[in-house]
């Protein structure tokens, strides 16, 4: 696999709804594949099915935005996010 492009970092995780807040370092669109890496054994990919900014559904977000999206596995603050 080629060099993964850094996308952002997990700034928060809401366990009860399985939602990660991600502070973006580059733009992101619904439909993109992303990869979470962190801790000792967290490394998984998933598709962005939907995302929100301040509880409003959005189709795309830009560098500097903080987005919320449902994740299929538990993540923690500080985990890195890459474009898959």
ZADO-1210 file (C-alpha; in nm, 4 decimals, padded with zeros to 6 digits):
<atoms>
<atom x="00.0000" y="00.0000" z="00.0000" code="UNK" pos="1"/>
<atom x="00.1301" y="00.3503" z="-00.0797" code="UNK" pos="2"/>
<atom x="00.1948" y="00.6216" z="00.1722" code="UNK" pos="3"/>
<atom x="-00.1278" y="00.6964" z="00.3599" code="UNK" pos="4"/>
<atom x="-00.2330" y="01.0605" z="00.3553" code="UNK" pos="5"/>
<atom x="-00.2886" y="01.2048" z="00.7058" code="UNK" pos="6"/>
<atom x="-00.6486" y="01.3132" z="00.7468" code="UNK" pos="7"/>
<atom x="-00.6763" y="01.4137" z="01.1105" code="UNK" pos="8"/>
<atom x="-00.6792" y="01.3044" z="01.4697" code="UNK" pos="9"/>
<atom x="-00.9544" y="01.1727" z="01.6975" code="UNK" pos="10"/>
<atom x="-01.0375" y="01.4553" z="01.9392" code="UNK" pos="11"/>
<atom x="-01.3118" y="01.2708" z="02.1277" code="UNK" pos="12"/>
<atom x="-01.5081" y="00.9457" z="02.1316" code="UNK" pos="13"/>
<atom x="-01.8669" y="00.9014" z="02.2473" code="UNK" pos="14"/>
<atom x="-01.9030" y="00.5377" z="02.3548" code="UNK" pos="15"/>
<atom x="-02.2819" y="00.5364" z="02.3968" code="UNK" pos="16"/>
<atom x="-02.3388" y="00.6309" z="02.0319" code="UNK" pos="17"/>
<atom x="-02.0140" y="00.4937" z="01.8782" code="UNK" pos="18"/>
<atom x="-01.9249" y="00.8346" z="01.7361" code="UNK" pos="19"/>
<atom x="-01.5748" y="00.9734" z="01.6920" code="UNK" pos="20"/>
<atom x="-01.5037" y="01.3455" z="01.6709" code="UNK" pos="21"/>
<atom x="-01.2189" y="01.4075" z="01.4276" code="UNK" pos="22"/>
<atom x="-01.0214" y="01.7300" z="01.3902" code="UNK" pos="23"/>
<atom x="-00.9425" y="01.7431" z="01.0186" code="UNK" pos="24"/>
<atom x="-00.6002" y="01.8220" z="00.8747" code="UNK" pos="25"/>
<atom x="-00.7330" y="01.7890" z="00.5182" code="UNK" pos="26"/>
<atom x="-01.0719" y="01.7771" z="00.3476" code="UNK" pos="27"/>
<atom x="-01.3090" y="01.4801" z="00.3750" code="UNK" pos="28"/>
<atom x="-01.6194" y="01.3768" z="00.1809" code="UNK" pos="29"/>
<atom x="-01.8970" y="01.1280" z="00.2498" code="UNK" pos="30"/>
<atom x="-01.8145" y="00.8081" z="00.0617" code="UNK" pos="31"/>
<atom x="-01.4408" y="00.8262" z="00.1307" code="UNK" pos="32"/>
<atom x="-01.2549" y="00.5322" z="00.2827" code="UNK" pos="33"/>
<atom x="-01.0627" y="00.6156" z="00.5972" code="UNK" pos="34"/>
<atom x="-00.8280" y="00.4285" z="00.8290" code="UNK" pos="35"/>
<atom x="-00.7935" y="00.4599" z="01.2067" code="UNK" pos="36"/>
<atom x="-00.4584" y="00.3778" z="01.3673" code="UNK" pos="37"/>
<atom x="-00.3743" y="00.3932" z="01.7357" code="UNK" pos="38"/>
<atom x="-00.2990" y="00.2123" z="02.0562" code="UNK" pos="39"/>
<atom x="-00.1463" y="-00.1333" z="02.0456" code="UNK" pos="40"/>
<atom x="-00.3910" y="-00.3059" z="01.8154" code="UNK" pos="41"/>
<atom x="-00.6287" y="-00.0566" z="01.6552" code="UNK" pos="42"/>
<atom x="-00.5893" y="-00.0415" z="01.2783" code="UNK" pos="43"/>
<atom x="-00.9063" y="-00.0620" z="01.0692" code="UNK" pos="44"/>
<atom x="-01.0643" y="00.0898" z="00.7601" code="UNK" pos="45"/>
<atom x="-01.4192" y="00.1986" z="00.7017" code="UNK" pos="46"/>
<atom x="-01.6275" y="00.4045" z="00.4612" code="UNK" pos="47"/>
<atom x="-01.7657" y="00.7412" z="00.5674" code="UNK" pos="48"/>
<atom x="-02.1409" y="00.6846" z="00.5378" code="UNK" pos="49"/>
<atom x="-02.2383" y="01.0162" z="00.6948" code="UNK" pos="50"/>
<atom x="-02.0836" y="01.2914" z="00.9023" code="UNK" pos="51"/>
<atom x="-02.1946" y="01.5882" z="01.1034" code="UNK" pos="52"/>
<atom x="-02.0611" y="01.9262" z="01.2079" code="UNK" pos="53"/>
<atom x="-02.2341" y="02.0594" z="01.5214" code="UNK" pos="54"/>
<atom x="-02.5160" y="01.8014" z="01.4748" code="UNK" pos="55"/>
<atom x="-02.5839" y="01.9181" z="01.1159" code="UNK" pos="56"/>
<atom x="-02.5419" y="01.6551" z="00.8436" code="UNK" pos="57"/>
<atom x="-02.2797" y="01.7547" z="00.5859" code="UNK" pos="58"/>
<atom x="-02.1514" y="01.5964" z="00.2652" code="UNK" pos="59"/>
<atom x="-01.8012" y="01.7372" z="00.2901" code="UNK" pos="60"/>
<atom x="-01.5770" y="01.9117" z="00.5395" code="UNK" pos="61"/>
<atom x="-01.2558" y="02.1111" z="00.5073" code="UNK" pos="62"/>
<atom x="-00.9237" y="02.1337" z="00.6879" code="UNK" pos="63"/>
<atom x="-00.9759" y="02.2699" z="01.0386" code="UNK" pos="64"/>
<atom x="-01.3324" y="02.1410" z="01.0748" code="UNK" pos="65"/>
<atom x="-01.4226" y="01.9011" z="01.3523" code="UNK" pos="66"/>
<atom x="-01.6590" y="01.6318" z="01.2294" code="UNK" pos="67"/>
<atom x="-01.8504" y="01.3566" z="01.4034" code="UNK" pos="68"/>
<atom x="-01.8950" y="01.0181" z="01.2423" code="UNK" pos="69"/>
<atom x="-02.0121" y="00.6743" z="01.3452" code="UNK" pos="70"/>
<atom x="-01.7245" y="00.4286" z="01.3750" code="UNK" pos="71"/>
<atom x="-01.7431" y="00.0493" z="01.3633" code="UNK" pos="72"/>
<atom x="-01.4795" y="-00.0025" z="01.6344" code="UNK" pos="73"/>
<atom x="-01.3887" y="00.1776" z="01.9541" code="UNK" pos="74"/>
<atom x="-01.1295" y="00.4532" z="01.9111" code="UNK" pos="75"/>
<atom x="-00.9597" y="00.6837" z="02.1592" code="UNK" pos="76"/>
<atom x="-00.8558" y="01.0457" z="02.1724" code="UNK" pos="77"/>
<atom x="-00.5279" y="01.0931" z="01.9902" code="UNK" pos="78"/>
<atom x="-00.5688" y="00.8084" z="01.7399" code="UNK" pos="79"/>
<atom x="-00.4578" y="00.9091" z="01.3895" code="UNK" pos="80"/>
<atom x="-00.6921" y="00.9039" z="01.0908" code="UNK" pos="81"/>
<atom x="-00.5711" y="00.8547" z="00.7335" code="UNK" pos="82"/>
<atom x="-00.7256" y="00.8397" z="00.3864" code="UNK" pos="83"/>
<atom x="-00.7352" y="00.4701" z="00.2945" code="UNK" pos="84"/>
</atoms>
